[in-house]
Amino acid sequence: MKLNRLTVLVMILSLLAAGVAFAGKDLDAVKKKGFIQAGVNGGVFGFGMPDSKGVWKGLDVDTARAVAAAIFGDASKVKFTPLTAQQRFTALQSGEIDVLTRNATRTLSRDTQLGLNFVTVNYYDGQGFMVPNKLGVKSAKELDGATVCVLPGTTTEQNAADFFRSNNMKWNPVVIESTSELAKTFFAGRCDVLTSDASQLAGTRGVAPNPKDYSILPEIISKEPLAPAVRHGDDQFRDIVDFAVLAMINAEEMGITSKNLDEKMKSNDPMVQRFLGVIEGNGKSLGLDEKWAYNIIKQVGNYGEVFERNVGVNTSLGIERGLNALWTNGGLMYSPPFK
């Protein structure tokens, strides 16, 4: 039987209206190889860095593991590719990696000109400056004529140039591509100042020979909403990465942790039941198992657990939640309804 174009169109629209999820090319490729290839920093303690045993740890690393837990039901089904700031977007565009979870700032030009889709922010940040205490500097406005270590090909470099220009100050940039080499250069005293996202400065100070010798200045000179990114062209994969981040935020808001998760499965609250897959529907909408969110929280944790484990006040970084607190606590972390 031949179907005319109108009939075919009606059938397609009917399937879409029924909430059928169609696998896209990127998701198909991920499922075929059986793991996610994630691009990470590789040199920022607390966000993306292997430990002494070669085990990858960090907030961005856990974000990638959450995506693996959602797709495969197994947070270990991920491999990590360390990337420099200059390499990161090219690696994603070329297909070398499936998802970028590497403290990348979402900007208009990156979202459009680079052919990328950023998802929900997993860390709200801002650019700052770190100096050796021996300089006696208390404010970034005292840095006229300073030699500044900075990564190339980043919003950081442009922000620093704008800051010095707007304050009628001169600066001498020392541009080094590798995050780890940049830190070594700063600690060796080849530059007066290190500028980067404040979170990255905290991570860098955490691995300094003597962290107490360095201070992060009070000025924050930019908005840096850091978010995972995927390529344009596979809306389903983008939705999965997006809601993997949101699931961790939503779980914290609902008081669901990796410790009380199984008890919460017995809840009579329909919002909790839908979120954890007791009431079916969310999994089907994403093309995933109905326990996809359960698997994320069980194996990775909610956002608060991930934050505190990697960068929180009880770690060597000692970062307060600040903007990364839930909206109910004065922060910006907010999830849409899971229904």
Summary of the structure (lengths in Angstrom):
residues: 339
radius of gyration: 21.7
end to end distance: 38.7
largest distance: 83.0
contacts: 1123
relative contact order: 0.16
helix: 42%
strand: 17%
